[in-house]
Amino acid sequence: MSEGSWTVAYASPAGTHSASVNSVCWAPHELGLCAAAASSDGSLSVLTASADGGWSVAKIERAHLMGCTAVSWAPPTPPGSLVSAGAGAPLVRRLVSSGCDNLVKVWECKAGGWGEAPEAVLKGHTDWVRDVAWAPNLGMPRNTIASCGQDGRVLVWAQAAGGAWTSTQLGDFKGPVWRVSWSAFGNVLAVADGTQAVTLWKEGPTDGQWQQIANAGADA
């Protein structure tokens, strides 16, 4: 192999998905070499490398009946943890997915495999959910997820101490919103929308309201 050239190290088995794969996301490194994928066939797949160099495939069938659009891993440590998972904190294996059924869903892996987590179905969008992203939470007291959709909405979902998820809507994007992405510390959210703009948002320190702090768009 010449320097700088790339070769295929692994390809998921034929039949893993029966329609387009729309999203793929590596797991946090504490969980090992593992990736999750979301497909228009409505399923999620989790690919995990084994010590012998092989890979195993776990499927979450019928995750979103009209098709899955995106998937994102939860942080590997519980909310509020100030240490890495490698320092003795229990590992968290959870995913969040979005779909063409207007839903966001949370999944967790336990002894019996992957299944819906408690309080798993998050309803707030009125059209396809295009993207979803779980925020890093090292030291933070809660879980936080961002979702965006064809309905022009960006929702920030929060869950404290394993309770119910609550949502806050950000602004008015006046058209479809395509992608959301968190900063490394999970305190700034980047949003890409159909109006040729990328905006940055941050939660207020006292009132809990999300405010736009930057706009890189055609009208900026």
C-alpha positions in Angstrom: 0.0 0.0 0.0 1.5 3.3 -1.0 1.8 6.1 1.5 -1.4 8.1 1.9 -3.7 5.6 0.1 -6.8 4.2 1.8 -8.3 0.7 1.7 -11.5 -0.8 3.1 -10.8 -2.2 6.6 -14.4 -3.5 7.1 -17.7 -3.5 5.3 -21.0 -4.4 7.0 -22.4 -7.7 5.7 -24.8 -7.6 2.8 -28.3 -7.4 4.0 -27.5 -5.4 7.1 -29.6 -2.6 5.7 -32.1 -2.8 2.8 -32.2 0.9 2.0 -29.9 3.9 2.1 -27.7 4.4 5.2 -28.3 8.1 6.2 -26.1 8.5 9.2 -23.1 6.9 11.0 -21.5 7.8 14.3 -18.5 6.5 16.2 -19.1 5.6 19.9 -17.0 7.4 22.6 -13.6 5.7 22.8 -14.3 4.4 26.3 -16.8 1.9 24.7 -14.2 0.5 22.4 -14.2 0.4 18.6 -17.9 0.7 17.9 -20.2 2.6 15.5 -23.9 3.1 15.0 -25.7 3.6 11.7 -29.2 4.8 10.8 -31.1 3.7 7.7 -34.1 4.5 5.5 -35.2 0.9 6.1 -36.3 2.0 9.6 -33.5 0.2 11.5 -30.4 1.1 13.4 -27.3 -1.1 13.4 -24.5 -1.2 15.9 -21.1 -2.5 14.7 -18.6 -3.6 17.3 -15.0 -4.8 16.8 -13.9 -7.9 18.6 -10.5 -8.9 20.0 -9.9 -11.3 17.1 -10.3 -8.6 14.5 -13.8 -9.5 13.5 -16.9 -7.4 13.9 -20.4 -8.1 15.3 -23.6 -6.5 14.1 -26.5 -5.8 16.5 -29.8 -4.5 14.9 -32.6 -2.4 16.3 -35.4 -3.3 13.9 -38.3 -1.0 13.3 -36.7 1.8 15.2 -38.6 4.4 13.1 -41.2 2.9 10.9 -40.9 5.5 8.1 -37.1 5.5 8.1 -34.2 6.6 10.4 -32.4 9.9 9.5 -29.7 10.2 12.2 -28.1 8.6 15.2 -25.9 9.9 18.0 -24.2 8.3 21.0 -24.7 9.4 24.6 -21.6 10.3 26.7 -20.1 7.2 28.3 -20.5 8.5 31.9 -23.7 9.4 33.8 -24.6 13.0 34.2 -22.7 14.8 37.0 -19.7 12.6 36.7 -16.4 14.5 37.0 -14.2 11.5 36.1 -13.8 9.6 32.8 -15.4 6.2 32.4 -11.9 4.7 32.5 -11.5 5.9 36.1 -14.2 3.6 37.5 -17.5 5.2 36.7 -20.1 2.8 35.2 -20.2 2.8 31.4 -23.3 4.2 29.7 -24.3 2.6 26.4 -27.2 4.7 25.0 -28.1 6.1 21.6 -30.5 8.7 20.4 -32.1 8.5 16.9 -34.4 10.6 14.7 -36.8 9.6 12.0 -39.3 10.4 9.3 -42.1 9.6 11.9 -41.5 13.1 13.5 -40.0 11.3 16.6 -36.8 11.3 18.6 -36.1 8.1 20.4 -33.6 7.0 23.1 -32.1 3.5 23.2 -30.0 1.7 25.8 -28.0 -1.5 25.8 -28.4 -3.8 28.8 -27.8 -7.5 29.3 -30.5 -8.5 26.9 -29.3 -6.2 24.1 -30.6 -2.9 22.7 -34.1 -1.7 23.5 -36.0 1.5 24.2 -35.0 3.4 27.3 -37.6 4.6 29.9 -39.1 7.9 28.7 -37.8 6.9 25.3 -40.1 8.6 22.8 -39.7 12.3 22.5 -42.5 14.1 20.7 -42.2 17.8 19.7 -41.6 17.9 15.9 -44.4 18.1 13.4 -42.4 16.9 10.4 -39.4 14.7 9.6 -36.6 15.1 12.2 -33.5 15.6 10.1 -30.7 15.4 12.7 -30.1 14.7 16.4 -27.1 15.1 18.6 -26.4 14.1 22.2 -24.3 16.7 24.1 -21.2 15.9 26.1 -22.0 16.1 29.8 -18.8 15.8 31.8 -19.6 17.4 35.1 -23.1 18.5 33.9 -26.0 17.5 36.1 -28.3 16.4 33.2 -28.5 14.8 29.8 -29.0 17.1 26.9 -30.1 16.3 23.3 -30.6 18.6 20.4 -32.9 17.8 17.4 -33.8 19.7 14.3 -36.4 19.1 11.6 -38.2 19.8 8.3 -40.7 21.8 10.4 -38.1 24.5 11.0 -37.8 23.7 14.7 -34.7 23.1 16.8 -35.5 21.5 20.1 -33.1 21.1 23.1 -34.2 18.2 25.3 -33.1 18.0 28.9 -33.3 15.2 31.4 -32.3 15.6 35.0 -31.6 12.6 37.4 -33.2 10.0 35.1 -36.6 11.8 35.0 -38.8 12.9 32.1 -37.4 14.7 29.1 -38.5 18.4 28.6 -37.9 20.5 25.5 -37.1 24.1 24.8 -37.5 25.5 21.2 -34.8 27.7 19.8 -35.8 30.7 17.7 -37.7 30.7 14.4 -35.6 29.3 11.5 -38.2 30.1 8.8 -37.4 26.9 6.9 -36.0 23.3 7.2 -33.1 22.8 9.6 -30.6 20.2 8.5 -27.9 19.7 11.1 -27.1 20.3 14.8 -23.7 19.8 16.4 -22.4 20.4 20.0 -19.1 22.0 21.0 -16.6 19.8 22.8 -17.9 20.9 26.2 -21.6 20.7 25.3 -22.3 24.4 26.1 -22.6 25.8 22.5 -24.9 24.4 19.8 -24.2 25.0 16.1 -27.3 24.9 13.8 -27.2 24.6 9.9 -30.5 25.5 8.2 -32.1 26.0 4.8 -31.6 29.7 4.7 -27.9 29.5 4.0 -27.0 30.2 7.6 -25.0 28.6 10.4 -26.0 30.0 13.9 -24.5 29.4 17.3 -26.6 29.2 20.4 -25.9 29.2 24.2 -28.0 28.7 27.2 -28.3 31.7 29.5 -26.5 31.2 32.9 -29.5 32.3 35.0 -32.7 32.1 33.1 -32.2 28.9 31.2 -33.2 30.6 27.9 -31.2 29.8 24.8 -29.8 32.8 22.9 -28.1 33.2 19.5 -24.5 34.3 19.9 -23.3 34.2 16.3 -24.7 34.1 12.7 -22.7 33.1 9.7 -25.2 33.4 6.9 -26.2 35.2 3.8 -27.8 38.0 5.8 -25.3 38.1 8.6 
